[in-house]
Structures are given as C-alpha cells and as structure tokens.
Amino acid sequence: MLQTASAVGLLRTILIILLIYYGLKILSRIFAPLLVRYMSKKMQERFGGQFQQQQPNRKEEKEKVGETVIDKMPKTDNASNKTVGEYIDYEEID
C-alpha cells in the first residue's frame, strides 16, 4: 500500500503550483485596484465622519465677495512696561 514518488507525479505537482501562483497573480492585478478604491472610499468616509463630529456647529453662511469678516477681536494688552529700568550711558576705555 505504500506508493513511491514518480517523475510524472512530481511534474504534475509543480505544474499545479505554478498554475495556482500565476492564477493568483493575474487575479490580484484585476482585483487589487478595485480593493484599493473600495478601501480608500471607506477611509474617506470614516475621516469625514470624524471631522463632522469635531466641527458640529460650523456656520455655512454665504458672504459677499470683498466683505471683511472678523470672527474674534484681538486683545489690546500690548502696552509695554515703561518702568523696566533706567538707561545708563557708558564710554569704552582703551
């Protein structure tokens, strides 16, 4: 009941392995762009949903062309401190 390996069986096994390899290679060239396109669409939807969660109160106001809109006024605490110290004039000694 013990079978021995033959040259025909070995060649048949190698041929099957090569056919499977090249078949998967051809199928991957066909389906890889479709898979990448599908995955990129899903990632874009996920990131878009996260962006909408972070920015729920976004105003969609239409503004006129050339109109200046100020959302926030800057603080006017730019007054410098005049009592920093006194100026001392000096001379160089050679």
C-alpha positions in Angstrom: 0.0 0.0 0.0 3.0 2.3 0.1 3.3 4.4 -3.0 6.5 5.7 -4.4 7.0 9.1 -5.9 7.3 9.2 -9.7 8.5 11.8 -12.1 5.1 12.3 -13.6 3.6 13.0 -10.1 6.3 15.4 -9.3 5.9 17.3 -12.6 2.1 17.4 -12.1 2.5 18.8 -8.6 4.9 21.5 -9.8 2.5 22.4 -12.7 -0.4 22.7 -10.3 1.7 25.0 -8.0 2.7 27.2 -11.0 -0.9 27.4 -12.3 -2.1 28.5 -8.9 0.7 31.0 -8.5 0.1 32.6 -11.9 -3.7 32.5 -11.5 -3.5 34.4 -8.2 -1.1 36.9 -9.8 -3.5 37.6 -12.6 -6.5 37.8 -10.3 -4.6 40.2 -8.0 -3.8 42.5 -10.9 -7.5 42.6 -11.7 -9.0 42.9 -8.2 -6.3 44.9 -6.4 -7.3 48.3 -7.9 -10.9 47.6 -7.0 -10.0 46.7 -3.5 -7.8 49.8 -3.1 -10.5 52.0 -4.4 -13.0 50.5 -2.0 -10.7 50.8 1.0 -9.9 54.5 0.1 -13.6 55.3 -0.1 -14.2 53.7 3.3 -11.3 55.6 4.9 -12.5 58.9 3.4 -16.0 58.3 4.8 -14.5 57.5 8.2 -12.3 60.5 8.4 -15.1 62.7 7.1 -17.4 61.5 9.8 -14.7 62.2 12.5 -14.3 65.7 11.1 -18.0 66.3 11.2 -18.1 65.1 14.9 -15.3 67.6 15.8 -16.9 70.5 14.0 -20.7 70.1 14.6 -21.6 73.9 14.9 -19.9 75.1 11.8 -21.7 78.0 10.2 -22.4 77.7 6.5 -23.1 81.4 5.9 -22.6 82.8 2.4 -20.5 86.0 2.5 -20.4 88.7 -0.1 -17.3 89.0 -2.3 -15.0 91.5 -0.8 -16.7 91.7 2.6 -14.4 91.6 5.6 -15.5 89.4 8.4 -13.8 89.5 11.8 -14.6 86.5 14.0 -12.6 87.4 17.0 -11.1 90.7 18.1 -7.5 90.5 19.3 -6.7 91.6 22.9 -5.3 95.1 23.2 -2.9 94.4 26.2 0.1 95.3 24.1 1.0 98.3 26.4 4.7 98.0 27.2 6.0 98.3 30.7 7.8 101.7 30.9 9.4 101.0 34.3 11.7 98.3 33.1 14.8 100.2 34.3 16.9 103.2 33.6 19.2 103.8 30.7 22.9 104.1 31.6 25.2 105.7 29.1 28.7 104.3 29.1 32.1 105.0 27.5 34.6 102.5 26.3 38.0 102.7 28.0 41.0 101.7 25.9 
